[in-house]
Amino acid sequence: MADDKKKKTQLPEDEEADFVTLQFDDNEEVECEILGVFECDGKEYIALLPDDGSGEVYLYGYRDISDDEFDITDIEDDEEFERVAAEFDKMAVE
């Protein structure tokens, strides 16, 4: 998972976009493929695959702001993160 920094995300104008750029507080930018938005325990989460070649998947809390903008938040609770990761793993296998 990425550092606990605030991120601003905005989808490109094409609503069918499969990629988003994360911008961290230190102005570092990481292009990520959107693997999907999914639900776990009644909340929405997003899975992102950074293009850094690490093979890691970033999991964040997810909330729609408008048609072309959304907010993501760090999952700070370890137990919540483990549940979300397990749910994502189940979906990735199917």
The first five atom37 places (N, CA, C, CB, O) and aatype in JSON, in Angstrom:
{
  "aatype": [12, 0, 3, 3, 11, 11, 11, 11, 16, 5, 10, 14, 6, 3, 6, 6, 0, 3, 13, 19, 16, 10, 5, 13, 3, 3, 2, 6, 6, 19, 6, 4, 6, 9, 10, 7, 19, 13, 6, 4, 3, 7, 11, 6, 18, 9, 0, 10, 10, 14, 3, 3, 7, 15, 7, 6, 19, 18, 10, 18, 7, 18, 1, 3, 9, 15, 3, 3, 6, 13, 3, 9, 16, 3, 9, 6, 3, 3, 6, 6, 13, 6, 1, 19, 0, 0, 6, 13, 3, 11, 12, 0, 19, 6],
  "atom_mask": [
    [1, 1, 1, 1, 1],
    [1, 1, 1, 1, 1],
    [1, 1, 1, 1, 1],
    [1, 1, 1, 1, 1],
    [1, 1, 1, 1, 1],
    [1, 1, 1, 1, 1],
    [1, 1, 1, 1, 1],
    [1, 1, 1, 1, 1],
    [1, 1, 1, 1, 1],
    [1, 1, 1, 1, 1],
    [1, 1, 1, 1, 1],
    [1, 1, 1, 1, 1],
    [1, 1, 1, 1, 1],
    [1, 1, 1, 1, 1],
    [1, 1, 1, 1, 1],
    [1, 1, 1, 1, 1],
    [1, 1, 1, 1, 1],
    [1, 1, 1, 1, 1],
    [1, 1, 1, 1, 1],
    [1, 1, 1, 1, 1],
    [1, 1, 1, 1, 1],
    [1, 1, 1, 1, 1],
    [1, 1, 1, 1, 1],
    [1, 1, 1, 1, 1],
    [1, 1, 1, 1, 1],
    [1, 1, 1, 1, 1],
    [1, 1, 1, 1, 1],
    [1, 1, 1, 1, 1],
    [1, 1, 1, 1, 1],
    [1, 1, 1, 1, 1],
    [1, 1, 1, 1, 1],
    [1, 1, 1, 1, 1],
    [1, 1, 1, 1, 1],
    [1, 1, 1, 1, 1],
    [1, 1, 1, 1, 1],
    [1, 1, 1, 0, 1],
    [1, 1, 1, 1, 1],
    [1, 1, 1, 1, 1],
    [1, 1, 1, 1, 1],
    [1, 1, 1, 1, 1],
    [1, 1, 1, 1, 1],
    [1, 1, 1, 0, 1],
    [1, 1, 1, 1, 1],
    [1, 1, 1, 1, 1],
    [1, 1, 1, 1, 1],
    [1, 1, 1, 1, 1],
    [1, 1, 1, 1, 1],
    [1, 1, 1, 1, 1],
    [1, 1, 1, 1, 1],
    [1, 1, 1, 1, 1],
    [1, 1, 1, 1, 1],
    [1, 1, 1, 1, 1],
    [1, 1, 1, 0, 1],
    [1, 1, 1, 1, 1],
    [1, 1, 1, 0, 1],
    [1, 1, 1, 1, 1],
    [1, 1, 1, 1, 1],
    [1, 1, 1, 1, 1],
    [1, 1, 1, 1, 1],
    [1, 1, 1, 1, 1],
    [1, 1, 1, 0, 1],
    [1, 1, 1, 1, 1],
    [1, 1, 1, 1, 1],
    [1, 1, 1, 1, 1],
    [1, 1, 1, 1, 1],
    [1, 1, 1, 1, 1],
    [1, 1, 1, 1, 1],
    [1, 1, 1, 1, 1],
    [1, 1, 1, 1, 1],
    [1, 1, 1, 1, 1],
    [1, 1, 1, 1, 1],
    [1, 1, 1, 1, 1],
    [1, 1, 1, 1, 1],
    [1, 1, 1, 1, 1],
    [1, 1, 1, 1, 1],
    [1, 1, 1, 1, 1],
    [1, 1, 1, 1, 1],
    [1, 1, 1, 1, 1],
    [1, 1, 1, 1, 1],
    [1, 1, 1, 1, 1],
    [1, 1, 1, 1, 1],
    [1, 1, 1, 1, 1],
    [1, 1, 1, 1, 1],
    [1, 1, 1, 1, 1],
    [1, 1, 1, 1, 1],
    [1, 1, 1, 1, 1],
    [1, 1, 1, 1, 1],
    [1, 1, 1, 1, 1],
    [1, 1, 1, 1, 1],
    [1, 1, 1, 1, 1],
    [1, 1, 1, 1, 1],
    [1, 1, 1, 1, 1],
    [1, 1, 1, 1, 1],
    [1, 1, 1, 1, 1]
  ],
  "atom_positions": [
    [[0.84, -1.17, 0.0], [0.0, 0.0, 0.0], [0.88, 1.23, 0.0], [-0.96, 0.0, 1.21], [1.99, 1.19, 0.55]],
    [[0.45, 2.29, -0.58], [1.22, 3.53, -0.68], [1.32, 4.2, 0.68], [0.58, 4.49, -1.69], [0.59, 3.87, 1.61]],
    [[2.25, 5.13, 0.78], [2.43, 5.88, 2.02], [1.15, 6.56, 2.45], [3.54, 6.92, 1.86], [0.27, 6.82, 1.63]],
    [[1.04, 6.85, 3.75], [-0.13, 7.53, 4.28], [-0.06, 9.01, 3.96], [-0.25, 7.31, 5.81], [0.21, 9.83, 4.84]],
    [[-0.28, 9.35, 2.73], [-0.27, 10.74, 2.28], [-1.6, 11.01, 1.6], [0.93, 11.02, 1.32], [-2.22, 10.09, 1.07]],
    [[-2.03, 12.25, 1.61], [-3.28, 12.59, 0.93], [-3.04, 12.53, -0.57], [-3.79, 14.0, 1.36], [-1.99, 12.93, -1.08]],
    [[-4.03, 12.02, -1.27], [-3.95, 11.89, -2.71], [-5.14, 12.57, -3.35], [-3.88, 10.43, -3.12], [-6.25, 12.48, -2.83]],
    [[-4.92, 13.23, -4.44], [-6.0, 13.81, -5.22], [-6.08, 13.02, -6.51], [-5.79, 15.35, -5.49], [-5.07, 12.82, -7.18]],
    [[-7.24, 12.58, -6.85], [-7.4, 11.79, -8.06], [-8.44, 12.41, -8.95], [-7.78, 10.35, -7.72], [-9.44, 12.95, -8.49]],
    [[-8.18, 12.32, -10.22], [-9.16, 12.8, -11.19], [-9.06, 11.94, -12.43], [-8.93, 14.31, -11.53], [-7.97, 11.69, -12.95]],
    [[-10.19, 11.48, -12.88], [-10.21, 10.69, -14.1], [-9.99, 11.59, -15.3], [-11.54, 9.92, -14.24], [-10.43, 12.74, -15.31]],
    [[-9.32, 11.07, -16.32], [-9.24, 11.85, -17.57], [-10.64, 12.07, -18.13], [-8.34, 11.12, -18.61], [-11.6, 11.46, -17.67]],
    [[-10.75, 12.96, -19.1], [-12.06, 13.31, -19.65], [-12.82, 12.11, -20.19], [-11.9, 14.34, -20.75], [-14.05, 12.09, -20.15]],
    [[-12.12, 11.12, -20.69], [-12.74, 9.9, -21.19], [-13.23, 9.08, -20.0], [-11.74, 9.07, -22.08], [-12.41, 8.53, -19.25]],
    [[-14.54, 8.99, -19.8], [-15.1, 8.3, -18.65], [-14.82, 6.8, -18.67], [-16.57, 8.53, -18.58], [-14.97, 6.13, -17.64]],
    [[-14.42, 6.27, -19.8], [-14.1, 4.86, -19.92], [-12.65, 4.58, -19.56], [-14.39, 4.37, -21.32], [-12.17, 3.47, -19.77]],
    [[-11.94, 5.56, -19.03], [-10.51, 5.44, -18.75], [-10.22, 4.31, -17.78], [-9.97, 6.75, -18.18], [-10.96, 4.07, -16.83]],
    [[-9.13, 3.61, -18.05], [-8.69, 2.53, -17.2], [-7.51, 2.93, -16.33], [-8.34, 1.32, -18.03], [-7.02, 2.12, -15.55]],
    [[-7.03, 4.17, -16.47], [-5.87, 4.64, -15.73], [-6.18, 5.92, -14.99], [-4.68, 4.85, -16.66], [-7.05, 6.69, -15.4]],
    [[-5.48, 6.14, -13.9], [-5.6, 7.35, -13.1], [-4.21, 7.69, -12.58], [-6.64, 7.18, -11.92], [-3.38, 6.8, -12.38]],
    [[-3.96, 8.96, -12.37], [-2.68, 9.39, -11.81], [-2.88, 9.79, -10.36], [-2.08, 10.56, -12.61], [-3.7, 10.65, -10.05]],
    [[-2.12, 9.16, -9.46], [-2.14, 9.54, -8.06], [-1.09, 10.63, -7.87], [-1.86, 8.32, -7.12], [0.03, 10.5, -8.37]],
    [[-1.44, 11.68, -7.15], [-0.47, 12.72, -6.83], [-0.38, 12.8, -5.31], [-0.87, 14.11, -7.45], [-1.36, 13.1, -4.64]],
    [[0.8, 12.52, -4.78], [1.04, 12.53, -3.35], [1.38, 13.93, -2.89], [2.15, 11.55, -2.99], [1.68, 14.81, -3.7]],
    [[1.34, 14.15, -1.57], [1.64, 15.46, -1.0], [3.0, 16.0, -1.41], [1.56, 15.4, 0.51], [3.19, 17.21, -1.51]],
    [[3.97, 15.11, -1.64], [5.31, 15.55, -2.02], [5.43, 15.77, -3.53], [6.35, 14.52, -1.56], [6.54, 15.87, -4.07]],
    [[4.28, 15.84, -4.22], [4.18, 16.06, -5.67], [4.65, 14.88, -6.51], [4.96, 17.27, -6.04], [4.73, 15.0, -7.73]],
    [[4.97, 13.76, -5.89], [5.3, 12.56, -6.65], [4.02, 12.08, -7.33], [5.91, 11.44, -5.72], [2.95, 12.06, -6.71]],
    [[4.12, 11.7, -8.59], [2.97, 11.19, -9.33], [3.23, 9.75, -9.75], [2.66, 12.07, -10.56], [4.33, 9.39, -10.15]],
    [[2.19, 8.94, -9.64], [2.27, 7.54, -10.03], [1.05, 7.23, -10.88], [2.35, 6.59, -8.78], [-0.09, 7.41, -10.44]],
    [[1.28, 6.77, -12.1], [0.2, 6.34, -12.98], [-0.22, 4.94, -12.56], [0.64, 6.37, -14.5], [0.62, 4.06, -12.38]],
    [[-1.54, 4.73, -12.41], [-2.06, 3.43, -11.97], [-3.2, 2.98, -12.87], [-2.52, 3.51, -10.51], [-4.03, 3.78, -13.3]],
    [[-3.23, 1.69, -13.13], [-4.37, 1.1, -13.81], [-5.46, 0.85, -12.77], [-3.96, -0.23, -14.54], [-5.18, 0.33, -11.69]],
    [[-6.68, 1.21, -13.1], [-7.81, 0.94, -12.2], [-8.24, -0.5, -12.44], [-9.0, 1.95, -12.44], [-8.76, -0.84, -13.5]],
    [[-8.01, -1.34, -11.44], [-8.4, -2.74, -11.55], [-9.88, -2.93, -11.26], [-7.57, -3.6, -10.62], [-10.51, -3.85, -11.77]],
    [[-10.43, -2.06, -10.43], [-11.85, -2.15, -10.16], [-12.23, -1.5, -8.84], [0.0, 0.0, 0.0], [-11.39, -1.27, -7.97]],
    [[-13.51, -1.22, -8.72], [-14.12, -0.73, -7.49], [-14.98, -1.88, -6.98], [-14.97, 0.61, -7.71], [-15.73, -2.49, -7.75]],
    [[-14.88, -2.17, -5.69], [-15.62, -3.3, -5.14], [-16.09, -2.96, -3.74], [-14.76, -4.57, -5.13], [-15.63, -2.0, -3.12]],
    [[-17.03, -3.77, -3.24], [-17.61, -3.55, -1.93], [-17.12, -4.6, -0.95], [-19.14, -3.55, -2.01], [-16.95, -5.77, -1.29]],
    [[-16.9, -4.16, 0.28], [-16.54, -5.08, 1.37], [-17.14, -4.51, 2.65], [-14.97, -5.26, 1.5], [-16.9, -3.34, 2.97]],
    [[-17.89, -5.28, 3.36], [-18.52, -4.86, 4.63], [-19.32, -3.57, 4.47], [-17.46, -4.66, 5.7], [-19.33, -2.73, 5.36]],
    [[-20.0, -3.42, 3.33], [-20.87, -2.27, 3.11], [-20.18, -0.99, 2.69], [0.0, 0.0, 0.0], [-20.83, 0.04, 2.57]],
    [[-18.86, -1.03, 2.47], [-18.11, 0.14, 2.03], [-17.5, -0.15, 0.67], [-17.0, 0.52, 3.05], [-17.28, -1.31, 0.3]],
    [[-17.21, 0.92, -0.09], [-16.58, 0.75, -1.39], [-15.08, 0.97, -1.29], [-17.19, 1.72, -2.42], [-14.6, 1.81, -0.52]],
    [[-14.35, 0.2, -2.09], [-12.9, 0.27, -2.15], [-12.47, 0.23, -3.61], [-12.24, -0.89, -1.35], [-13.23, -0.19, -4.48]],
    [[-11.24, 0.68, -3.87], [-10.7, 0.66, -5.21], [-9.35, -0.05, -5.2], [-10.57, 2.09, -5.78], [-8.56, 0.11, -4.26]],
    [[-9.09, -0.82, -6.24], [-7.82, -1.51, -6.41], [-7.09, -0.87, -7.58], [-8.03, -3.04, -6.63], [-7.64, -0.75, -8.67]],
    [[-5.85, -0.46, -7.34], [-5.03, 0.21, -8.35], [-3.72, -0.54, -8.53], [-4.76, 1.67, -7.96], [-3.11, -1.0, -7.56]],
    [[-3.29, -0.66, -9.78], [-2.01, -1.3, -10.11], [-1.06, -0.24, -10.63], [-2.2, -2.45, -11.15], [-1.24, 0.24, -11.75]],
    [[-0.04, 0.14, -9.84], [0.89, 1.17, -10.29], [1.74, 0.67, -11.45], [1.79, 1.62, -9.14], [2.01, -0.52, -11.56]],
    [[2.15, 1.61, -12.34], [2.94, 1.21, -13.51], [4.43, 1.18, -13.22], [2.67, 2.17, -14.66], [5.24, 1.29, -14.13]],
    [[4.81, 1.02, -11.93], [6.22, 1.0, -11.56], [6.86, -0.37, -11.69], [6.37, 1.49, -10.16], [8.05, -0.53, -11.39]],
    [[6.09, -1.37, -12.14], [6.63, -2.71, -12.35], [6.76, -3.53, -11.08], [0.0, 0.0, 0.0], [7.27, -4.65, -11.13]],
    [[6.33, -3.01, -9.95], [6.47, -3.72, -8.68], [5.52, -4.91, -8.55], [6.24, -2.76, -7.53], [5.79, -5.85, -7.81]],
    [[4.41, -4.86, -9.29], [3.41, -5.91, -9.19], [2.52, -5.77, -7.96], [0.0, 0.0, 0.0], [1.63, -6.6, -7.76]],
    [[2.75, -4.75, -7.15], [1.91, -4.51, -5.98], [0.56, -3.95, -6.42], [2.6, -3.54, -5.0], [0.45, -3.33, -7.48]],
    [[-0.45, -4.18, -5.61], [-1.76, -3.6, -5.83], [-2.05, -2.66, -4.67], [-2.87, -4.7, -5.97], [-1.91, -3.05, -3.51]],
    [[-2.45, -1.44, -4.98], [-2.83, -0.47, -3.95], [-4.32, -0.6, -3.69], [-2.46, 0.99, -4.39], [-5.11, -0.62, -4.63]],
    [[-4.7, -0.69, -2.43], [-6.11, -0.75, -2.04], [-6.43, 0.48, -1.2], [-6.42, -2.06, -1.25], [-5.71, 0.8, -0.25]],
    [[-7.5, 1.16, -1.56], [-7.92, 2.38, -0.88], [-9.43, 2.37, -0.68], [-7.5, 3.63, -1.68], [-10.16, 1.67, -1.38]],
    [[-9.88, 3.16, 0.29], [-11.29, 3.45, 0.4], [-11.67, 4.31, -0.8], [0.0, 0.0, 0.0], [-10.83, 5.04, -1.32]],
    [[-12.92, 4.23, -1.24], [-13.36, 4.9, -2.46], [-14.68, 5.62, -2.22], [-13.5, 3.89, -3.62], [-15.57, 5.11, -1.54]],
    [[-14.79, 6.83, -2.8], [-16.05, 7.58, -2.72], [-16.17, 8.44, -3.97], [-16.11, 8.48, -1.41], [-15.26, 9.19, -4.32]],
    [[-17.33, 8.32, -4.66], [-17.61, 9.17, -5.82], [-17.84, 10.6, -5.37], [-18.85, 8.65, -6.6], [-18.52, 10.84, -4.37]],
    [[-17.27, 11.56, -6.11], [-17.52, 12.97, -5.86], [-18.43, 13.52, -6.97], [-16.19, 13.77, -5.79], [-19.4, 14.23, -6.69]],
    [[-18.09, 13.18, -8.21], [-18.9, 13.58, -9.37], [-18.67, 12.53, -10.45], [-18.53, 15.02, -9.88], [-18.0, 11.53, -10.22]],
    [[-19.23, 12.77, -11.64], [-19.1, 11.81, -12.73], [-17.65, 11.54, -13.11], [-19.84, 12.3, -13.93], [-17.31, 10.42, -13.51]],
    [[-16.78, 12.55, -12.99], [-15.41, 12.37, -13.44], [-14.38, 12.56, -12.33], [-15.12, 13.33, -14.55], [-13.19, 12.71, -12.61]],
    [[-14.82, 12.55, -11.08], [-13.89, 12.74, -9.98], [-14.3, 11.87, -8.79], [-13.82, 14.22, -9.56], [-15.49, 11.7, -8.52]],
    [[-13.31, 11.34, -8.1], [-13.57, 10.53, -6.92], [-12.49, 10.78, -5.89], [-13.65, 9.03, -7.28], [-11.45, 11.35, -6.18]],
    [[-12.78, 10.34, -4.67], [-11.85, 10.51, -3.56], [-11.41, 9.13, -3.09], [-12.5, 11.32, -2.39], [-12.22, 8.21, -3.02]],
    [[-10.13, 9.0, -2.79], [-9.65, 7.77, -2.19], [-9.02, 8.1, -0.85], [-8.64, 7.04, -3.12], [-8.45, 9.18, -0.66]],
    [[-9.12, 7.15, 0.07], [-8.56, 7.34, 1.4], [-7.77, 6.11, 1.8], [-9.66, 7.64, 2.43], [-8.09, 4.99, 1.4]],
    [[-6.74, 6.34, 2.59], [-5.96, 5.22, 3.1], [-6.82, 4.37, 4.03], [-4.71, 5.71, 3.84], [-7.69, 4.88, 4.72]],
    [[-6.56, 3.08, 4.02], [-7.2, 2.16, 4.96], [-6.24, 2.05, 6.14], [-7.52, 0.74, 4.29], [-5.23, 1.35, 6.06]],
    [[-6.55, 2.74, 7.22], [-5.61, 2.84, 8.33], [-5.72, 1.72, 9.34], [-5.8, 4.14, 9.01], [-4.76, 1.44, 10.07]],
    [[-6.87, 1.07, 9.41], [-7.07, -0.03, 10.36], [-6.56, -1.33, 9.75], [-8.57, -0.16, 10.74], [-6.99, -1.73, 8.68]],
    [[-5.62, -2.0, 10.45], [-5.01, -3.22, 9.92], [-6.03, -4.33, 9.68], [-3.94, -3.72, 10.87], [-5.96, -5.04, 8.68]],
    [[-6.99, -4.5, 10.6], [-8.0, -5.54, 10.43], [-8.89, -5.25, 9.23], [-8.86, -5.67, 11.7], [-9.22, -6.16, 8.46]],
    [[-9.28, -3.99, 9.06], [-10.08, -3.61, 7.89], [-9.29, -3.88, 6.61], [-10.5, -2.12, 7.97], [-9.84, -4.42, 5.65]],
    [[-8.01, -3.51, 6.6], [-7.19, -3.73, 5.41], [-7.11, -5.22, 5.08], [-5.78, -3.15, 5.61], [-7.19, -5.6, 3.91]],
    [[-6.94, -6.07, 6.09], [-6.86, -7.51, 5.86], [-8.16, -8.04, 5.26], [-6.54, -8.26, 7.17], [-8.12, -8.88, 4.36]],
    [[-9.31, -7.56, 5.75], [-10.61, -7.99, 5.19], [-10.74, -7.54, 3.74], [-11.78, -7.41, 6.03], [-11.18, -8.31, 2.89]],
    [[-10.35, -6.3, 3.46], [-10.44, -5.75, 2.1], [-9.5, -6.52, 1.17], [-10.09, -4.24, 2.09], [-9.88, -6.86, 0.05]],
    [[-8.29, -6.79, 1.63], [-7.32, -7.54, 0.82], [-7.83, -8.95, 0.52], [-5.96, -7.6, 1.53], [-7.67, -9.45, -0.59]],
    [[-8.44, -9.58, 1.52], [-8.99, -10.93, 1.32], [-10.13, -10.91, 0.31], [-9.47, -11.52, 2.65], [-10.23, -11.8, -0.53]],
    [[-10.99, -9.89, 0.39], [-12.1, -9.75, -0.57], [-11.55, -9.53, -1.98], [-13.03, -8.58, -0.16], [-12.04, -10.13, -2.94]],
    [[-10.54, -8.67, -2.11], [-9.93, -8.43, -3.41], [-9.31, -9.71, -3.95], [-8.87, -7.32, -3.33], [-9.47, -10.03, -5.13]],
    [[-8.61, -10.46, -3.1], [-7.99, -11.72, -3.53], [-9.03, -12.7, -4.05], [-7.21, -12.35, -2.38], [-8.81, -13.38, -5.05]],
    [[-10.19, -12.78, -3.35], [-11.27, -13.68, -3.8], [-11.74, -13.26, -5.2], [-12.46, -13.67, -2.8], [-11.96, -14.11, -6.06]],
    [[-11.9, -11.97, -5.41], [-12.37, -11.48, -6.71], [-11.32, -11.7, -7.79], [-12.74, -9.99, -6.64], [-11.66, -12.01, -8.93]],
    [[-10.07, -11.56, -7.46], [-8.99, -11.71, -8.44], [-8.87, -13.15, -8.92], [-7.65, -11.25, -7.84], [-8.44, -13.39, -10.05]],
    [[-9.25, -14.1, -8.08], [-9.16, -15.53, -8.44], [-10.31, -15.92, -9.34], [-9.16, -16.4, -7.18], [-10.15, -16.78, -10.2]],
    [[-11.48, -15.3, -9.17], [-12.68, -15.67, -9.94], [-12.57, -15.31, -11.39], [-13.9, -15.01, -9.37], [-13.5, -15.56, -12.16]]
  ]
}
